[in-house]
Amino acid sequence: MKPNSHGQQRSQDQDKKSSSNRWRNNRPMTKIELTKASEPLSKYAQKARKGTVIVVKRGKPFAAVVPIRNADEETVSLSTNRKFLAIIERSRSRTKKEGAISSKELRRLGLKK
């Protein structure tokens, strides 16, 4: 038995069970070891409707099956594209340093909505 974060004693069996399901943003998060992930992808996709499924390799996060809500394919693709995210970050950084032009100012310059 070992103490948990609340000082209560837990057996190793209880500890193993709790590590497979964690709560994140009030949604359950399931963790599964890559070598034990023997179900078809469709099963994990169904589980992801309720919350993220994290695939771990030797205890470290390796991949995730996440629910997608209110997003199209392009949005999802861009949100995980490192090059695109770097462009956005550079743009935000430049805006902080140099400022930006408001849409009102763009219209004044002759650009339409």
N, C-alpha and C positions, 0 to 999 in steps of 0.2 A: 504494500500500500504506500502511496505517496500523496502529499498534500496538493490540492489544486490551488488556483489563484485566490480562493476564498478561505484557505486554510483547512478545508475539509479533506478527509482521507478518501482516496480513490484507488480502486484496484487497477491493474494494468489492462484488464478486459474493458472496464468502464472507460479508461483513457483511450483505448483503440477505437471504441465506438464513437466517442465524442470528436475524435480527430477527423472522422469522415464527414461530419456535418457541422458546419460553423454558420453563424448568422452574420450576414453582411448587409447593411442598409435594410434591416428588417426582412431580409430574404435568406432562406437557407443556402449555404454554399457547400456543395459536396466535393470532397477530395477523393481521388482514386489513384492508386499507384499504377503507372503505365503497364507494368508486367502483369497486373491483375485486371486490366481493362479488356475483358473478353466479350462483352456485349456488343451487338451491332451499333454503329454510330447513331442510328435512329433512336435507340434506347436512351443514349446520353443526351440527344437533342430534345427528347421528351422531358427528361429530368431538368434540362436547362430552362424549360418554360417556367419552372418554379424558382429557379435560382442558378447561378453560375456553377458549372462543373469544372473543377480544377484537376488537371492531370499532372501528377507529380512523378518525377524520375529520381529515385534514390532520395526521396524526401523533399526535393526542391521543385517548385513550380516549373512545368515544362510546356504546357499548353492549356487552353481553356475553351470550353464550349459555353457561350454566353447567349442569353436571350436577347433578341433584337426587337426593339419596339420603336415604332414611329421613325424608321430610317429606311432609306432605299439602299440598294447594292453599292452605288457610287459613294454614298456617305460613309458606309461601313468600310469600304476599301480605302478611302482617303484617310479615315480616322486612325488607321493602323499603318499608313505608309510613312516610313521614316523621313524620306526626302520631302514629302509634302509637309509634314510636321515641322521640319527644319525651316522651310520657307515661311511658314506661319510664324514661327518663333522669331526669325530675323525681321519679319515685317512688324511684329509687335514691339520688338526692341527698338527698331528704327523710329517707329511712331512715338515711343516714349522719349527718345532723344530729340527728334526733330519736329514732332507734332504732326498733325494730320489736317487735311482739308475737309471741312464739313460738307454734307450734301448740299446745303444751302449755298455755300461758296462755289461748289462745282456748277450749280445751276446758274449762278451769277456770271460765271466764266463762259457760259454758253453750252454747257453739257446738260442734256435732258435726263429726266428720270429713267 
